[in-house]
Amino acid sequence: MIRISPIFCLFMGLLGLSNATAQDLAAFEAKTTVHKLKNGWTFVILERDVAPVFSFSTYVDVGSVQEVPGITGLAHMFEHMAFKGTPNIGTKDYEAEKKALEQVEAAYQAYQKERLSSDPDPKRLEELLTAFQQKQEEAARFVISNEFGDIIDREGGVGLNAGTGADSTVYFYSLPANKFELFAYLESERFLHPVFREFYKEREVVQEERRMRTESNPIGRIVELFIGAAFQAHPYRYPTIGYMSDLQAITRTDAEAFFKTYYVPSNMVTAVVGAVKSEKVIPILEKYFGRIPGGPKPPELRTLEPPQIAEKIVILKDPAQPFYIEGYHKPSVKHPDEVVYDAIDDILSRGRTSRLYRSLVRDKKIAVSTASFSGFPGVKYPHLWAVYAFPSRDATNEQVRDAIRGEIDRLKNEEVSDEELERFKTRARASLIRSLDDNQGLANQLSTYQAIFGDWRELFRYLDRIEKVTKADIRRVANETFRESNRTVAMIVTEAPSNTTTTGSTASR
Protein backbone atom coordinates (compact mmCIF):
# COMPACT_ATOMS: atom_id res chain seq x y z
CA MET A 1 0.00 0.00 0.00
CA ILE A 2 1.23 3.49 -0.79
CA ARG A 3 0.48 5.69 2.22
CA ILE A 4 -3.29 5.16 2.04
CA SER A 5 -5.43 2.07 1.61
CA PRO A 6 -7.18 2.54 -1.76
CA ILE A 7 -10.52 0.81 -1.25
CA PHE A 8 -12.89 0.28 -4.14
CA CYS A 9 -16.28 0.58 -2.46
CA LEU A 10 -15.56 3.95 -0.89
CA PHE A 11 -14.24 5.27 -4.16
CA MET A 12 -17.66 4.60 -5.56
CA GLY A 13 -19.24 6.83 -2.97
CA LEU A 14 -16.74 9.60 -3.61
CA LEU A 15 -17.53 9.54 -7.29
CA GLY A 16 -21.29 9.39 -6.91
CA LEU A 17 -21.43 5.89 -8.35
CA SER A 18 -23.45 2.95 -7.06
CA ASN A 19 -22.43 -0.16 -5.12
CA ALA A 20 -19.18 -2.02 -5.70
CA THR A 21 -19.97 -4.28 -8.62
CA ALA A 22 -18.20 -5.04 -11.87
CA GLN A 23 -20.54 -2.63 -13.64
CA ASP A 24 -19.54 0.13 -11.21
CA LEU A 25 -15.87 -0.41 -12.01
CA ALA A 26 -16.74 0.00 -15.67
CA ALA A 27 -18.58 3.22 -14.81
CA PHE A 28 -15.51 4.46 -12.95
CA GLU A 29 -13.27 3.59 -15.87
CA ALA A 30 -15.63 5.48 -18.15
CA LYS A 31 -14.86 8.62 -16.15
CA THR A 32 -11.09 8.11 -16.30
CA THR A 33 -8.87 8.67 -19.32
CA VAL A 34 -5.16 7.98 -19.64
CA HIS A 35 -3.54 10.10 -22.32
CA LYS A 36 0.15 9.94 -23.21
CA LEU A 37 1.70 12.74 -25.24
CA LYS A 38 4.16 12.00 -28.02
CA ASN A 39 6.98 13.32 -25.83
CA GLY A 40 6.15 10.70 -23.19
CA TRP A 41 4.29 12.75 -20.55
CA THR A 42 1.38 10.70 -19.16
CA PHE A 43 -1.89 12.29 -17.98
CA VAL A 44 -4.63 10.58 -16.00
CA ILE A 45 -7.88 12.56 -16.23
CA LEU A 46 -10.76 11.81 -13.86
CA GLU A 47 -14.03 13.58 -14.53
CA ARG A 48 -15.58 14.34 -11.14
CA ASP A 49 -18.07 17.13 -11.59
CA VAL A 50 -19.12 17.78 -8.00
CA ALA A 51 -17.88 21.39 -7.90
CA PRO A 52 -16.54 23.84 -10.53
CA VAL A 53 -12.91 23.20 -9.56
CA PHE A 54 -10.12 20.77 -10.37
CA SER A 55 -6.92 19.60 -8.73
CA PHE A 56 -3.79 18.13 -10.19
CA SER A 57 -0.74 16.23 -8.99
CA THR A 58 2.45 15.86 -11.01
CA TYR A 59 4.62 12.94 -9.94
CA VAL A 60 8.23 13.18 -11.12
CA ASP A 61 10.14 9.92 -10.81
CA VAL A 62 13.15 11.50 -9.15
CA GLY A 63 14.14 11.86 -5.52
CA SER A 64 17.17 11.57 -3.31
CA VAL A 65 17.86 8.02 -4.58
CA GLN A 66 19.08 9.60 -7.82
CA GLU A 67 21.77 11.55 -5.97
CA VAL A 68 25.40 10.64 -5.46
CA PRO A 69 27.96 11.87 -2.93
CA GLY A 70 28.67 15.54 -3.55
CA ILE A 71 25.16 16.51 -4.68
CA THR A 72 22.92 15.14 -1.92
CA GLY A 73 19.95 17.43 -1.39
CA LEU A 74 19.81 18.45 -5.03
CA ALA A 75 16.42 16.85 -5.79
CA HIS A 76 14.90 18.87 -2.95
CA MET A 77 16.83 21.93 -4.06
CA PHE A 78 15.29 21.79 -7.52
CA GLU A 79 11.83 21.55 -5.98
CA HIS A 80 12.52 25.00 -4.52
CA MET A 81 13.75 26.24 -7.89
CA ALA A 82 10.55 25.15 -9.62
CA PHE A 83 8.71 28.00 -7.88
CA LYS A 84 11.16 30.70 -8.97
CA GLY A 85 9.52 31.34 -12.32
CA THR A 86 10.40 31.43 -15.99
CA PRO A 87 11.70 33.96 -18.54
CA ASN A 88 8.18 35.43 -18.49
CA ILE A 89 7.36 35.08 -14.78
CA GLY A 90 9.40 36.43 -11.88
CA THR A 91 11.58 38.94 -13.71
CA LYS A 92 11.59 42.63 -14.61
CA ASP A 93 13.96 42.20 -17.57
CA TYR A 94 14.90 38.64 -18.43
CA GLU A 95 17.55 39.40 -21.05
CA ALA A 96 19.46 41.54 -18.58
CA GLU A 97 18.80 39.08 -15.77
CA LYS A 98 20.07 36.17 -17.85
CA LYS A 99 23.44 37.87 -18.28
CA ALA A 100 23.54 38.72 -14.58
CA LEU A 101 22.82 35.11 -13.64
CA GLU A 102 25.63 33.89 -15.88
CA GLN A 103 27.98 36.29 -14.10
CA VAL A 104 26.76 35.03 -10.71
CA GLU A 105 27.54 31.46 -11.68
CA ALA A 106 30.96 32.31 -13.09
CA ALA A 107 31.81 34.20 -9.90
CA TYR A 108 30.65 31.34 -7.70
CA GLN A 109 32.53 28.71 -9.69
CA ALA A 110 35.72 30.74 -9.25
CA TYR A 111 35.10 31.02 -5.52
CA GLN A 112 34.24 27.31 -5.26
CA LYS A 113 37.40 26.28 -7.11
CA GLU A 114 39.57 28.22 -4.67
CA ARG A 115 37.59 27.08 -1.61
CA LEU A 116 37.90 23.40 -2.50
CA SER A 117 41.54 23.57 -3.54
CA SER A 118 44.13 21.72 -1.46
CA ASP A 119 45.66 24.98 -0.21
CA PRO A 120 43.16 27.86 -0.48
CA ASP A 121 44.53 31.38 -0.19
CA PRO A 122 42.51 33.19 2.53
CA LYS A 123 42.95 36.61 0.95
CA ARG A 124 42.06 35.37 -2.52
CA LEU A 125 39.08 33.50 -1.07
CA GLU A 126 37.74 36.65 0.56
CA GLU A 127 38.11 38.61 -2.68
CA LEU A 128 36.28 35.95 -4.68
CA LEU A 129 33.49 35.72 -2.11
CA THR A 130 33.02 39.49 -2.19
CA ALA A 131 32.89 39.45 -6.00
CA PHE A 132 30.31 36.67 -5.93
CA GLN A 133 28.14 38.51 -3.41
CA GLN A 134 28.23 41.65 -5.54
CA LYS A 135 27.09 39.71 -8.59
CA GLN A 136 24.25 38.23 -6.53
CA GLU A 137 23.08 41.70 -5.53
CA GLU A 138 23.14 42.84 -9.14
CA ALA A 139 21.04 39.86 -10.28
CA ALA A 140 18.57 40.34 -7.43
CA ARG A 141 17.53 43.72 -8.86
CA PHE A 142 15.67 41.95 -11.66
CA VAL A 143 13.67 39.53 -9.51
CA ILE A 144 9.93 39.82 -8.86
CA SER A 145 9.65 37.67 -5.75
CA ASN A 146 6.94 34.98 -5.56
CA GLU A 147 5.28 36.03 -8.82
CA PHE A 148 4.53 32.41 -9.78
CA GLY A 149 2.59 31.83 -6.57
CA ASP A 150 0.97 35.25 -6.69
CA ILE A 151 -0.52 34.50 -10.11
CA ILE A 152 -2.08 31.29 -8.81
CA ASP A 153 -3.44 33.05 -5.71
CA ARG A 154 -4.87 35.88 -7.79
CA GLU A 155 -6.67 33.44 -10.09
CA GLY A 156 -8.33 31.57 -7.22
CA GLY A 157 -5.81 28.79 -6.78
CA VAL A 158 -5.34 27.07 -3.43
CA GLY A 159 -2.97 24.50 -1.94
CA LEU A 160 0.10 25.43 -3.98
CA ASN A 161 2.85 23.16 -2.71
CA ALA A 162 5.33 20.43 -3.51
CA GLY A 163 7.27 17.72 -1.73
CA THR A 164 10.47 15.78 -2.29
CA GLY A 165 11.07 12.29 -0.95
CA ALA A 166 13.48 9.47 -1.51
CA ASP A 167 11.57 8.19 -4.55
CA SER A 168 9.81 11.19 -6.07
CA THR A 169 9.11 14.89 -6.29
CA VAL A 170 5.44 15.89 -6.42
CA TYR A 171 3.85 19.23 -7.38
CA PHE A 172 0.19 20.11 -6.79
CA TYR A 173 -2.53 22.72 -6.30
CA SER A 174 -6.16 23.40 -7.23
CA LEU A 175 -7.83 25.97 -9.48
CA PRO A 176 -11.32 26.93 -10.66
CA ALA A 177 -12.35 24.79 -13.63
CA ASN A 178 -12.40 27.78 -15.98
CA LYS A 179 -8.67 28.30 -15.33
CA PHE A 180 -7.55 25.01 -16.86
CA GLU A 181 -5.64 26.65 -19.69
CA LEU A 182 -3.82 28.84 -17.17
CA PHE A 183 -2.77 25.68 -15.32
CA ALA A 184 -1.53 24.11 -18.55
CA TYR A 185 0.49 27.19 -19.39
CA LEU A 186 2.02 27.68 -15.93
CA GLU A 187 2.93 24.04 -15.33
CA SER A 188 4.34 23.40 -18.78
CA GLU A 189 6.23 26.68 -18.75
CA ARG A 190 8.03 26.05 -15.47
CA PHE A 191 9.30 22.70 -16.74
CA LEU A 192 9.99 23.92 -20.28
CA HIS A 193 11.82 27.13 -19.31
CA PRO A 194 12.81 27.00 -15.63
CA VAL A 195 14.99 29.87 -14.46
CA PHE A 196 17.33 29.05 -11.59
CA ARG A 197 17.21 32.53 -10.12
CA GLU A 198 18.17 33.11 -6.50
CA PHE A 199 19.77 29.67 -6.41
CA TYR A 200 22.38 30.46 -3.79
CA LYS A 201 19.94 32.45 -1.68
CA GLU A 202 17.58 29.47 -1.70
CA ARG A 203 20.46 27.14 -0.94
CA GLU A 204 20.90 29.03 2.33
CA VAL A 205 17.20 28.47 3.07
CA VAL A 206 17.66 24.72 2.61
CA GLN A 207 20.73 24.76 4.84
CA GLU A 208 18.62 26.37 7.55
CA GLU A 209 15.98 23.67 7.04
CA ARG A 210 18.65 21.07 7.73
CA ARG A 211 19.80 22.86 10.86
CA MET A 212 16.24 22.97 12.19
CA ARG A 213 15.12 19.46 11.18
CA THR A 214 18.31 17.53 11.81
CA GLU A 215 21.22 19.26 13.46
CA SER A 216 19.14 21.01 16.15
CA ASN A 217 16.66 18.17 16.51
CA PRO A 218 17.67 15.02 18.42
CA ILE A 219 15.03 12.91 16.67
CA GLY A 220 16.22 14.20 13.31
CA ARG A 221 19.79 13.28 14.17
CA ILE A 222 19.00 9.77 15.40
CA VAL A 223 16.76 9.03 12.40
CA GLU A 224 19.53 10.10 10.00
CA LEU A 225 21.98 7.85 11.87
CA PHE A 226 19.44 5.02 11.85
CA ILE A 227 18.89 5.15 8.08
CA GLY A 228 22.61 5.48 7.41
CA ALA A 229 23.28 2.37 9.48
CA ALA A 230 20.42 0.32 8.00
CA PHE A 231 21.44 0.86 4.37
CA GLN A 232 24.96 -0.12 3.49
CA ALA A 233 24.88 0.38 -0.28
CA HIS A 234 21.51 1.65 -1.52
CA PRO A 235 21.12 5.44 -1.88
CA TYR A 236 18.18 5.31 0.54
CA ARG A 237 21.01 5.91 3.02
CA TYR A 238 21.28 9.54 1.87
CA PRO A 239 19.08 12.09 3.67
CA THR A 240 16.62 13.80 1.35
CA ILE A 241 17.53 17.16 2.85
CA GLY A 242 21.17 16.46 1.94
CA TYR A 243 24.41 16.57 3.91
CA MET A 244 25.49 20.03 5.02
CA SER A 245 28.83 19.92 3.19
CA ASP A 246 26.97 19.15 -0.05
CA LEU A 247 24.45 21.92 0.59
CA GLN A 248 27.41 24.28 0.91
CA ALA A 249 28.88 23.09 -2.38
CA ILE A 250 26.13 22.28 -4.91
CA THR A 251 25.95 24.79 -7.73
CA ARG A 252 23.42 26.12 -10.16
CA THR A 253 25.32 24.22 -12.86
CA ASP A 254 24.76 21.00 -10.89
CA ALA A 255 21.04 21.76 -10.61
CA GLU A 256 20.66 22.45 -14.32
CA ALA A 257 22.35 19.16 -15.21
CA PHE A 258 20.15 17.29 -12.72
CA PHE A 259 17.02 18.89 -14.21
CA LYS A 260 17.97 18.03 -17.78
CA THR A 261 18.58 14.39 -16.83
CA TYR A 262 15.48 13.66 -14.76
CA TYR A 263 12.82 16.23 -15.64
CA VAL A 264 11.98 14.70 -19.00
CA PRO A 265 8.33 14.05 -19.98
CA SER A 266 8.81 10.27 -20.01
CA ASN A 267 9.68 10.51 -16.31
CA MET A 268 6.54 12.46 -15.34
CA VAL A 269 2.89 11.62 -14.67
CA THR A 270 0.13 14.17 -14.01
CA ALA A 271 -3.32 13.33 -12.67
CA VAL A 272 -6.14 15.86 -13.11
CA VAL A 273 -9.33 15.41 -11.09
CA GLY A 274 -12.43 17.56 -11.05
CA ALA A 275 -14.88 19.40 -13.27
CA VAL A 276 -13.06 18.67 -16.51
CA LYS A 277 -13.98 16.87 -19.73
CA SER A 278 -11.30 14.77 -21.34
CA GLU A 279 -12.24 15.68 -24.89
CA LYS A 280 -11.92 19.37 -24.04
CA VAL A 281 -8.75 19.36 -21.96
CA ILE A 282 -6.63 16.93 -23.98
CA PRO A 283 -6.15 19.45 -26.84
CA ILE A 284 -5.04 22.00 -24.25
CA LEU A 285 -2.57 19.53 -22.75
CA GLU A 286 -1.24 18.79 -26.23
CA LYS A 287 -0.87 22.50 -26.98
CA TYR A 288 1.15 23.39 -23.90
CA PHE A 289 2.81 20.26 -22.53
CA GLY A 290 3.46 18.96 -26.02
CA ARG A 291 5.96 21.83 -26.49
CA ILE A 292 8.41 20.16 -24.12
CA PRO A 293 11.07 18.11 -25.94
CA GLY A 294 10.95 14.38 -25.30
CA GLY A 295 13.78 12.16 -24.20
CA PRO A 296 14.45 8.66 -22.93
CA LYS A 297 13.40 7.80 -19.42
CA PRO A 298 16.46 7.85 -17.15
CA PRO A 299 17.92 4.42 -16.37
CA GLU A 300 16.88 2.66 -13.20
CA LEU A 301 19.22 2.36 -10.25
CA ARG A 302 21.83 -0.36 -10.47
CA THR A 303 22.73 -0.60 -6.80
CA LEU A 304 20.87 -3.19 -4.75
CA GLU A 305 21.01 -3.35 -0.97
CA PRO A 306 22.75 -6.61 -0.01
CA PRO A 307 21.02 -8.82 2.56
CA GLN A 308 21.78 -7.65 6.09
CA ILE A 309 23.80 -10.28 7.93
CA ALA A 310 24.40 -8.63 11.31
CA GLU A 311 22.33 -6.67 13.78
CA LYS A 312 23.35 -3.00 13.86
CA ILE A 313 22.98 -0.78 16.90
CA VAL A 314 23.34 3.01 17.01
CA ILE A 315 23.44 4.91 20.30
CA LEU A 316 23.19 8.71 20.45
CA LYS A 317 24.01 10.29 23.81
CA ASP A 318 22.11 13.55 24.16
CA PRO A 319 20.34 15.64 26.82
CA ALA A 320 17.06 14.96 25.01
CA GLN A 321 14.41 12.51 26.18
CA PRO A 322 15.02 8.82 25.44
CA PHE A 323 13.85 7.43 22.12
CA TYR A 324 13.94 3.92 20.68
CA ILE A 325 13.49 2.66 17.12
CA GLU A 326 14.23 -0.60 15.37
CA GLY A 327 13.77 -1.51 11.72
CA TYR A 328 13.84 -4.55 9.44
CA HIS A 329 14.44 -4.72 5.71
CA LYS A 330 11.36 -5.61 3.65
CA PRO A 331 10.45 -5.81 -0.07
CA SER A 332 9.24 -2.92 -2.21
CA VAL A 333 5.65 -1.76 -2.37
CA LYS A 334 5.11 -3.92 -5.46
CA HIS A 335 5.67 -7.17 -3.56
CA PRO A 336 2.56 -9.34 -3.02
CA ASP A 337 3.17 -9.28 0.74
CA GLU A 338 2.85 -5.49 0.99
CA VAL A 339 -0.73 -5.80 2.20
CA VAL A 340 0.41 -8.23 4.90
CA TYR A 341 2.72 -5.58 6.33
CA ASP A 342 -0.28 -3.22 6.36
CA ALA A 343 -2.16 -5.80 8.40
CA ILE A 344 0.77 -6.11 10.81
CA ASP A 345 0.89 -2.34 11.29
CA ASP A 346 -2.84 -2.20 11.94
CA ILE A 347 -2.76 -4.98 14.52
CA LEU A 348 0.34 -3.68 16.27
CA SER A 349 -0.23 0.04 16.38
CA ARG A 350 -3.50 1.38 15.02
CA GLY A 351 -5.54 2.98 17.77
CA ARG A 352 -6.04 2.28 21.46
CA THR A 353 -7.02 -1.33 20.82
CA SER A 354 -3.68 -2.11 19.15
CA ARG A 355 -1.25 -4.48 20.77
CA LEU A 356 1.60 -2.00 21.22
CA TYR A 357 -0.62 0.67 22.75
CA ARG A 358 -2.25 -1.74 25.17
CA SER A 359 1.06 -3.30 26.20
CA LEU A 360 3.47 -0.35 26.35
CA VAL A 361 1.20 2.62 27.05
CA ARG A 362 -1.92 1.34 28.84
CA ASP A 363 -0.80 -1.71 30.81
CA LYS A 364 2.93 -1.43 31.47
CA LYS A 365 2.98 2.39 31.27
CA ILE A 366 6.54 2.35 29.96
CA ALA A 367 5.89 4.48 26.84
CA VAL A 368 3.99 7.68 26.11
CA SER A 369 3.61 6.78 22.43
CA THR A 370 4.53 3.98 20.06
CA ALA A 371 3.83 2.99 16.46
CA SER A 372 5.00 0.83 13.59
CA PHE A 373 5.10 1.72 9.90
CA SER A 374 6.42 0.74 6.47
CA GLY A 375 7.57 2.83 3.54
CA PHE A 376 10.71 4.17 5.16
CA PRO A 377 12.48 6.05 3.72
CA GLY A 378 10.77 5.23 0.40
CA VAL A 379 8.59 2.54 -1.18
CA LYS A 380 9.77 2.01 -4.75
CA TYR A 381 12.74 -0.13 -3.73
CA PRO A 382 13.15 -2.59 -0.83
CA HIS A 383 12.98 -0.48 2.30
CA LEU A 384 12.31 -0.68 6.05
CA TRP A 385 9.49 -1.72 8.33
CA ALA A 386 10.10 0.09 11.60
CA VAL A 387 8.67 0.46 15.10
CA TYR A 388 9.45 3.18 17.63
CA ALA A 389 8.57 4.25 21.16
CA PHE A 390 9.11 7.24 23.44
CA PRO A 391 9.74 5.84 26.91
CA SER A 392 7.70 7.36 29.72
CA ARG A 393 9.26 9.03 32.75
CA ASP A 394 11.51 6.62 34.66
CA ALA A 395 11.20 3.96 31.93
CA THR A 396 14.17 2.87 29.83
CA ASN A 397 14.90 2.11 26.20
CA GLU A 398 15.59 -1.47 27.25
CA GLN A 399 12.12 -1.82 28.75
CA VAL A 400 10.35 -0.62 25.61
CA ARG A 401 12.70 -2.72 23.47
CA ASP A 402 11.79 -5.87 25.37
CA ALA A 403 8.07 -5.08 25.25
CA ILE A 404 8.16 -4.37 21.50
CA ARG A 405 10.01 -7.61 20.82
CA GLY A 406 7.56 -9.48 22.98
CA GLU A 407 4.75 -8.32 20.69
CA ILE A 408 6.79 -9.17 17.60
CA ASP A 409 7.43 -12.65 18.98
CA ARG A 410 3.69 -13.11 19.50
CA LEU A 411 3.18 -12.43 15.78
CA LYS A 412 5.84 -15.00 14.94
CA ASN A 413 4.63 -17.71 17.30
CA GLU A 414 0.85 -17.25 17.55
CA GLU A 415 -1.89 -16.59 15.07
CA VAL A 416 -3.69 -13.27 15.38
CA SER A 417 -7.35 -13.43 16.36
CA ASP A 418 -10.24 -13.48 13.92
CA GLU A 419 -11.39 -10.20 15.45
CA GLU A 420 -8.04 -8.48 14.86
CA LEU A 421 -7.87 -9.63 11.25
CA GLU A 422 -11.42 -8.53 10.51
CA ARG A 423 -10.85 -5.20 12.24
CA PHE A 424 -7.89 -4.56 9.94
CA LYS A 425 -9.97 -5.26 6.85
CA THR A 426 -12.84 -3.08 8.04
CA ARG A 427 -10.59 -0.17 8.99
CA ALA A 428 -8.73 -0.42 5.70
CA ARG A 429 -12.00 0.17 3.90
CA ALA A 430 -12.85 3.10 6.16
CA SER A 431 -9.46 4.82 5.80
CA LEU A 432 -10.01 5.97 2.23
CA ILE A 433 -12.98 8.18 2.99
CA ARG A 434 -10.87 10.20 5.43
CA SER A 435 -7.92 10.54 3.08
CA LEU A 436 -9.38 10.69 -0.41
CA ASP A 437 -12.48 12.76 0.15
CA ASP A 438 -11.43 15.53 -2.23
CA ASN A 439 -10.02 16.07 -5.70
CA GLN A 440 -6.49 16.63 -4.45
CA GLY A 441 -6.33 13.35 -2.57
CA LEU A 442 -7.58 11.46 -5.60
CA ALA A 443 -5.11 13.23 -7.89
CA ASN A 444 -2.21 12.41 -5.59
CA GLN A 445 -3.08 8.72 -5.50
CA LEU A 446 -3.82 8.38 -9.22
CA SER A 447 -0.50 9.97 -10.23
CA THR A 448 1.42 7.87 -7.70
CA TYR A 449 -0.10 4.54 -8.69
CA GLN A 450 0.17 5.29 -12.40
CA ALA A 451 3.84 6.21 -11.99
CA ILE A 452 4.88 3.31 -9.76
CA PHE A 453 2.68 0.50 -11.09
CA GLY A 454 2.04 1.78 -14.59
CA ASP A 455 -1.71 1.48 -13.99
CA TRP A 456 -3.96 3.53 -11.71
CA ARG A 457 -6.27 0.50 -11.40
CA GLU A 458 -3.92 -0.87 -8.76
CA LEU A 459 -6.01 1.26 -6.43
CA PHE A 460 -8.84 -1.21 -6.92
CA ARG A 461 -6.78 -4.37 -6.96
CA TYR A 462 -5.66 -3.59 -3.46
CA LEU A 463 -9.14 -4.46 -2.19
CA ASP A 464 -8.82 -8.02 -3.45
CA ARG A 465 -5.46 -8.38 -1.74
CA ILE A 466 -6.92 -7.14 1.56
CA GLU A 467 -9.65 -9.76 1.49
CA LYS A 468 -7.14 -12.54 0.83
CA VAL A 469 -4.87 -11.82 3.82
CA THR A 470 -4.89 -14.74 6.25
CA LYS A 471 -3.62 -15.32 9.76
CA ALA A 472 -1.05 -17.70 8.31
CA ASP A 473 0.24 -14.92 6.01
CA ILE A 474 0.87 -12.66 8.97
CA ARG A 475 2.75 -15.32 10.89
CA ARG A 476 4.80 -16.28 7.82
CA VAL A 477 5.84 -12.71 7.00
CA ALA A 478 6.66 -12.01 10.65
CA ASN A 479 9.03 -14.99 10.75
CA GLU A 480 10.63 -14.11 7.42
CA THR A 481 11.22 -10.47 8.34
CA PHE A 482 11.72 -10.08 12.09
CA ARG A 483 15.11 -11.73 12.39
CA GLU A 484 17.99 -10.49 14.55
CA SER A 485 20.41 -10.42 11.63
CA ASN A 486 17.91 -8.29 9.65
CA ARG A 487 17.52 -5.73 12.43
CA THR A 488 18.86 -2.20 12.89
CA VAL A 489 18.38 -0.47 16.24
CA ALA A 490 18.86 3.18 17.16
CA MET A 491 18.24 4.95 20.43
CA ILE A 492 18.77 8.21 22.24
CA VAL A 493 20.32 7.70 25.65
CA THR A 494 19.81 10.71 27.88
CA GLU A 495 22.96 12.20 29.35
CA ALA A 496 23.40 15.12 31.72
CA PRO A 497 22.97 18.57 30.08
CA SER A 498 26.34 19.65 31.48
CA ASN A 499 28.04 17.47 28.89
CA THR A 500 27.75 19.60 25.74
CA THR A 501 29.42 17.10 23.41
CA THR A 502 26.95 14.97 21.43
CA THR A 503 28.33 11.57 20.52
CA GLY A 504 27.09 8.66 18.49
CA SER A 505 28.31 5.13 18.07
CA THR A 506 27.45 2.20 15.86
CA ALA A 507 27.94 -1.45 16.67
CA SER A 508 27.24 -4.56 14.60
CA ARG A 509 26.91 -8.10 15.70
Secondary structure, DSSP 8 states (H G I E B T S, - for coil): --SS---HHHHHHHTT--SSSHHHHHHHHHTEEEEE-TTS-EEEEEE--SSSEEEEEEEES-SGGG--TT-TTHHHHHHHHTTS--SSSSBS-HHHHHHHHHHHHHHHHHHHHHHTSSS--HHHHHHHHHHHHHHHHHHHTTB-TTHHHHHHHHTT-EEEEEEE-SS-EEEEEEEEGGGHHHHHHHHHHHHHS---TTHHHHHHHHHHHHIIIIIT-HHHHHHHHHHHHH-SSSGGGS-TT--HHHHTT--HHHHHHHHHHH--GGGEEEEEEES--HHHHHHHHHHHHTTS-----------------S-EEEEEEESS--EEEEEEEE--TTSTTHHHHHHHHHHHHSSTTSHHIIIIIIIS--EEEEEEEEEES-SSSSEEEEEEEEE-TT--HHHHHHHHHHHHHHHHHS---HHHHHHHHHHHHHHHHHHSSSHHHHHHHHHHHHHHHS-TTHHHHHHHHHHH--HHHHHHHHHHH--GGGEEEEEEEE--TT----EEEEEE-
